[in-house]
C-alpha cells in the first residue's frame, strides 16, 4: 500500500467524523437560537395581549386601580396564573401599561414634529396642531389613564411619566434647532422654548378631554396663537 493510500485510509474517516460532529453541533446551536427566538416572540405576544386587555377594560370605564389580575386574564383569554409569568402583581402591570401608553404617544409625536423641519413656522404649526388634535381624540383613553395615574399613591407612576415627558421635550427642542439650522436662523434657547410650548400642549390636553368637539376646536385656535406668540417672542428676544 502506498503512503498516500495509507494516509487516506487512516485520516479521511477521522476528518469525516470531525466534520460531522462540527456540523451537528452548529445545527443544534442554530436550533437552540431559533427556539429561544420563538419562545421570546410568544412571550412578547402574550405580554401585548395582557396590556391590550387591561387597556380595553380601562376604555370601558374600569378604574386601573380597581382591576384584578383574574379580570384582566379573562379579557385576554388566558389562565390567571399565566399572567404571573409577565407581571408580579397589578401594580407592575399598571406601570407597564402607563409606560406602553407613553411610548406610543412619543412615537406619534416624533412623526408629527417632522413637519417643523419641512415647512415654515406658520404652516408647520397648523399641521402639527392638526395632528396633535387628532392624536388627542385617538388616544383619549390613554391620556385619561395617564392623568389618573399621575395622582396614584405609588410615586413610580409619576417618575415614568416625568421621564417620558422630559424625553419628548428634548426631542422637540432638537427638532426646532434642526429646523432653524436648515433655514440659516440664529441659535435660540430651544430648550426653554420647547418647555413653554410643551406646557401649553399639556394644559390643552387637560382642558380638551372634557370639551365638546366645537369647543375643542376653539381651544385649538387659541393654542395656535399662544404658541405663535411664544415662537415669535423668542425670536425677537434673540435678535
URQUIBEL-V574026 format. One record per helix or strand. SS is the DSSP state (a for helix, b for strand). FROM is the first residue (numbers start at 0). LEN is the number of residues. If there is no record, write none. Layout:
# URQUIBEL-V574026
ss = [SS:SS]
from = [FROM:FROM]
len = [LEN:LEN]
This chain:
# URQUIBEL-V574026
ss = [a:a:a:a:a:a:a:a:a:a]
from = [2:63:68:79:89:120:139:154:189:212]
len = [57:3:8:4:29:18:11:28:19:25]
